[in-house]
Amino acid sequence: MRNVELGKTGEKIPILGQGTWGIKSRKGKDYYDSWKNSLRRGIELGLTHIDTAEVYGFGTSEKVVGDIISEYNRDDLFITSKLFPMHLSFRTMKKAASKSLKRLGITNFDLYLIHWPFSFTSRGKQMKILDHLVKEGKTRYVGVSNFSVEQFKEGLSLLNTDLVTNQLHANISKQKHVSESLPYYQENGVTLTAYSPLGHRGYSNLKGDLRDKLNSIAKTHNATIQQIAIAWLINHKNVISIPKASKIEHVEANAKAAEIILSENELKLIKNAGISQE
Ligand SMILES: NC(=O)c1ccc[n+]([C@@H]2O[C@H](COP(=O)([O-])OP(=O)(O)OC[C@H]3O[C@@H](n4cnc5c(N)ncnc54)[C@H](OP(=O)(O)O)[C@@H]3O)[C@@H](O)[C@H]2O)c1
């Protein structure tokens, strides 16, 4: 797996990780075993960055990830979680972070994000909790998600530490952040973590020019359109991604996508076909 620098931290993380949105609560053992097997296979293939959030399955995703973490050396995994913006005070935000750590069974996150900019609390309070968690050693790095560039800059101005990433909805059919915000992140040494890299549903129903272009590029690379969709994102400087795959064959295909290098012309073809679809 290709590793790249996270923000300006000097730390290398895999260009592809694993998403865990969609792990549901109150399911049977087979359901959770199957999820865990996919995560384990991903880790074997180098997808050691695992993305979760307190809100995914109302804590169930963090619990499943916690079970997985307990099987490995903590230092071999990179764990991201997110604070949902429903907590009203510094005290309740701190409590939410502690509960996430408890469900994950770890003493610190590698990366902790504010999940959405909208909040019942001010941006200042949101940044204060991030600073506090870094100071207390509860997280190594902090970042945000779904922030505009302006909101990101405001957040930075309120922090004593750095925001190393903005986790954003970015894929071949939703290219706005790649075309409009990415230049700012590239210039300022910030990682753009692309979520829903397969449009959330795996692009099985993709139609029109974008599908045709992807199909022809996929043929050239002996790949699937999903692999090309992922490769398109991570062929951009400063972009990493976290596809979600509950099927092992999808995890394996995604890991291979990290090796695909697209030509300038292929990158441009996908850009033009995607923008016309938006
Ligand atoms: N920060 C935020 O606000 C936010 C929002 C949404 C998501 N996220 C994060 O980003 C992660 C990924 O996004 P996502 O879950 O929305 O969806 P996604 O990764 O865009 O797509 C997941 C879908 O693609 C399928 N798939 C995966 N690999 C495939 C392959 N190689 N070929 C064909 N189909 C494939 C999966 O099928 P199977 O499951 O059947 O394998 C699943 O149906 C989330 O899990 C979460 O961690 C963050």
The ligand as an SDF file (V2000), in Angstrom:
LIG
                    3D

 48 52  0  0  0  0  0  0  0  0999 V2000
  -17.4290   12.6090    7.2530 N   0  0  0  0  0  0  0  0  0  0  0  0
  -18.6260   12.3170    6.8020 C   0  0  0  0  0  0  0  0  0  0  0  0
  -19.5910   13.0890    6.9380 O   0  0  0  0  0  0  0  0  0  0  0  0
  -18.8320   11.0100    6.0920 C   0  0  0  0  0  0  0  0  0  0  0  0
  -20.0280   10.7940    5.3640 C   0  0  0  0  0  0  0  0  0  0  0  0
  -20.1600    9.5630    4.6990 C   0  0  0  0  0  0  0  0  0  0  0  0
  -19.1410    8.6220    4.7550 C   0  0  0  0  0  0  0  0  0  0  0  0
  -18.0140    8.8590    5.4960 N   0  0  0  0  0  0  0  0  0  0  0  0
  -16.9450    7.8280    5.6200 C   0  0  0  0  0  0  0  0  0  0  0  0
  -16.5480    7.4230    4.3060 O   0  0  0  0  0  0  0  0  0  0  0  0
  -16.6840    6.0050    4.1880 C   0  0  0  0  0  0  0  0  0  0  0  0
  -16.9800    5.5950    2.7550 C   0  0  0  0  0  0  0  0  0  0  0  0
  -18.1510    6.1970    2.2420 O   0  0  0  0  0  0  0  0  0  0  0  0
  -19.5510    5.4360    2.0850 P   0  0  0  0  0  0  0  0  0  0  0  0
  -19.6950    4.3950    3.1130 O   0  0  0  0  0  0  0  0  0  0  0  0
  -20.5740    6.5270    2.0040 O   0  0  0  0  0  0  0  0  0  0  0  0
  -19.5530    4.7600    0.6770 O   0  0  0  0  0  0  0  0  0  0  0  0
  -18.5340    4.3710   -0.5260 P   0  0  0  0  0  0  0  0  0  0  0  0
  -17.2400    3.9230    0.0240 O   0  0  0  0  0  0  0  0  0  0  0  0
  -18.5780    5.4820   -1.5070 O   0  0  0  0  0  0  0  0  0  0  0  0
  -19.3400    3.1400   -1.1630 O   0  0  0  0  0  0  0  0  0  0  0  0
  -19.6630    2.0000   -0.4370 C   0  0  0  0  0  0  0  0  0  0  0  0
  -20.3890    1.0630   -1.3750 C   0  0  0  0  0  0  0  0  0  0  0  0
  -19.5230    0.6670   -2.4330 O   0  0  0  0  0  0  0  0  0  0  0  0
  -19.4420   -0.7490   -2.5070 C   0  0  0  0  0  0  0  0  0  0  0  0
  -18.0820   -1.0990   -2.9110 N   0  0  0  0  0  0  0  0  0  0  0  0
  -16.9380   -0.9420   -2.1950 C   0  0  0  0  0  0  0  0  0  0  0  0
  -15.8620   -1.3270   -2.9100 N   0  0  0  0  0  0  0  0  0  0  0  0
  -16.3340   -1.7460   -4.1050 C   0  0  0  0  0  0  0  0  0  0  0  0
  -15.7230   -2.2820   -5.2610 C   0  0  0  0  0  0  0  0  0  0  0  0
  -14.3970   -2.4120   -5.3590 N   0  0  0  0  0  0  0  0  0  0  0  0
  -16.5230   -2.6170   -6.3250 N   0  0  0  0  0  0  0  0  0  0  0  0
  -17.8550   -2.4580   -6.2670 C   0  0  0  0  0  0  0  0  0  0  0  0
  -18.5000   -1.9540   -5.1810 N   0  0  0  0  0  0  0  0  0  0  0  0
  -17.7490   -1.6030   -4.1220 C   0  0  0  0  0  0  0  0  0  0  0  0
  -19.7860   -1.2490   -1.1160 C   0  0  0  0  0  0  0  0  0  0  0  0
  -20.3120   -2.5470   -1.2100 O   0  0  0  0  0  0  0  0  0  0  0  0
  -20.1390   -3.6730   -0.0630 P   0  0  0  0  0  0  0  0  0  0  0  0
  -20.3080   -2.9820    1.2700 O   0  0  0  0  0  0  0  0  0  0  0  0
  -21.2320   -4.6270   -0.4050 O   0  0  0  0  0  0  0  0  0  0  0  0
  -18.7740   -4.2840   -0.2010 O   0  0  0  0  0  0  0  0  0  0  0  0
  -20.8410   -0.2150   -0.6930 C   0  0  0  0  0  0  0  0  0  0  0  0
  -22.1080   -0.5480   -1.2420 O   0  0  0  0  0  0  0  0  0  0  0  0
  -17.8130    5.7080    5.1870 C   0  0  0  0  0  0  0  0  0  0  0  0
  -17.9370    4.3390    5.4540 O   0  0  0  0  0  0  0  0  0  0  0  0
  -17.4130    6.5750    6.3440 C   0  0  0  0  0  0  0  0  0  0  0  0
  -16.3840    5.9640    7.0930 O   0  0  0  0  0  0  0  0  0  0  0  0
  -17.8300   10.0480    6.1540 C   0  0  0  0  0  0  0  0  0  0  0  0
  1  2  1  0
  2  3  2  0
  2  4  1  0
  4  5  1  0
  4 48  2  0
  5  6  2  0
  6  7  1  0
  7  8  2  0
  8  9  1  0
  8 48  1  0
  9 10  1  0
  9 46  1  0
 10 11  1  0
 11 12  1  0
 11 44  1  0
 12 13  1  0
 13 14  1  0
 14 15  2  0
 14 16  1  0
 14 17  1  0
 17 18  1  0
 18 19  2  0
 18 20  1  0
 18 21  1  0
 21 22  1  0
 22 23  1  0
 23 24  1  0
 23 42  1  0
 24 25  1  0
 25 26  1  0
 25 36  1  0
 26 27  1  0
 26 35  1  0
 27 28  2  0
 28 29  1  0
 29 30  1  0
 29 35  2  0
 30 31  1  0
 30 32  2  0
 32 33  1  0
 33 34  2  0
 34 35  1  0
 36 37  1  0
 36 42  1  0
 37 38  1  0
 38 39  2  0
 38 40  1  0
 38 41  1  0
 42 43  1  0
 44 45  1  0
 44 46  1  0
 46 47  1  0
M  CHG  2   8   1  16  -1
M  END
$$$$
